[in-house]
Amino acid sequence: MNSRSAMTVHPLTHALTSGVRPKVPRAYPHLITFGYGAGMSLQPADSHVPARKTPAKTLDDVVRVMTGDVDADFRQQFQDALKKAWATARAESSLEPLTRLVENWWPIARRWSDPVEARAYYAELDRVVREGVPEKDRGNALRAVAELRAKHGAHPAFDKLERLAARH
């Protein structure tokens, strides 16, 4: 093979066999030059919906919310549970009791991250316990209890829920 025939190799074959990538023009060079943020600068800076301050699933955040603006009975229940968890954690030399505390109280802390909404929710829950399920929702509640019974089997709690749902 002479030197002239080696020079006539197709450029694509040369690129594939030599490992050299041919330079390809990019469609949006300004995004590469100025970064992704330059291409996104036309987005509004503020969201129109305020972000809800939901607590993280950490002991610090759960304690912060549950010792803040919550009803006194919830605060007292949480403080009792926290004292018990700390005592158990010290006795066992384990963080497992504190982890269980966070797992159990985090959903409640999420609810109380908006105290106005939480108070309305618990007031509605108290009303349902006192007066029963509203007429328009009674059929749905009875169906939900029947589904729970079918899924989990017989349990006295389901009988209580059914009586509560059927109550006027």
N, C-alpha and C positions, 0 to 999 in steps of 0.2 A: 504494500500500500504506500503510495507516495504521499508527500506532504500536502500536495494540492487536494487530493481526495479527502484528507482529514479535515481540511478547511471547509469543505462543502457539506458538512454534517448539518442537518436541519437544526435550527436554534432550539426548538422544543425538545428534541431528543437530547441535545447537549445539556439543557437545563435539567431534565429528568435524571440523566446519568451522572452529572457532575455534582448534584446537590445544590446548585445555585438557583435561587428563585428569581424569576424575572420580576421586575418592578411593575406593579399593577396600579394604575391610577385609582384613587379612592373616590367614592361617590360624595362624601361629605368631609372634605379636608378640614373645614373650620371646626368640626367637632373634635378632631384629633389635635389641632393646633391649640384651641382654647379650652379643651376639656369638655366633658359632658355637660357641665353646668352652663356653659355658654349657649348650648343649643336649647336648654330648658329655661332660659331666663325670662321667657314670656309667660310663664306660669304665675298665677297670683301667689304672693308670699304668705298670705293668711288664709286659713280655711274659714269658710262661712259657718261651719258647725264647731262650737267650742269643744275641745278635747275633754273627755270625761277623765277625771283623775282617779282611775282605778288603781288600787294598790297592787304592788308586785306580790308574788307569792313568797314573801320572805317574812321572817319573824318581826323584823323592824317595822315593816309597813303595816302588818296586821296589828301590832301593838299601837302604832301611831293612830290608826283609824279607830280602833276599839277603845282607846282611852281619850279620844277627842270628843266631837259633838255627836254622841250617841245617847240613847235613853239610859237612865240610871240602872235599870234592871239588866240590860244587856252589858253595860260596863261592869257591873258587879259580878255577873256570871263569868265574864271573860277574865276579870282579875282573879277570881277564885280558881278558874281553870289554869291560868298562867302560873299561879303560886304552886298548884299541885304538880304541874308539868316540870317546873324548875326543881321542886323537891325530889320528884322521881328521877329526873335527869342526874341530879347530884348523887342520889343513892345508887343508881345503876351505872354511873360513869358513862352515860350514853346520851346522844342527842336525839334518839328515837322519840322520847316523849314530846320534845319540842317540835319535832317534825310532824307528829300526829296532831299536835295543837294547831299548827299552821294549816294542815290539811282540813281540819274540822272547822276552823274559824275563818278561813279565807273567803268562802262564799258569803258569809255574813258580813265580813269586812267590805267586800265588793258592794253589797247592798247598801251599807252605811257610808260608802264614799260619797253618796249624795243624800244627806240627812233628810231633806224635804221629801224626796221620793221614797226613802225608806220608811219614814213615819206614815206616809199615805198607804204604802203597801201593808204595813203591819196593822194599821187601823182597819183596812179592808179585810184582812185576815181575821182580826178580832170580831168584826161584824158578821162574817160568815160563820164563825164558831158560835156566836150568840144566837143568830137568827136563822142560820142554815144557808144553803146554796140558793141564790136567786132563781126564780121560776124559769127564766129563759136559759139558764145554764144547768138546770137539774138533770136533764137527759144526758148531757155530755159528761157530767160528774158520775152518774150511775154507770155509763158505758166505760169510763176510765177505771172505775173500781172493778167492773167485771173483767176487763182486760188484765188488770193487775192480778186478780184472783186466778185467771186462766194461766198466766205466765208463771206465778210463784206458788200456786196452790193455796189451800185454806190457811187462814191466819186470823186471829181475833181482831187484829188491827183493821183488816178489810171489812169485817162486820161493823166496826165502829165508823169507818169511813162511809159505808153504805147507809147507815142510819143517819149520819150527818148530811149526806147528799140528798136523802129523801125527805129530810125534815122541812117543814114549811116555815 
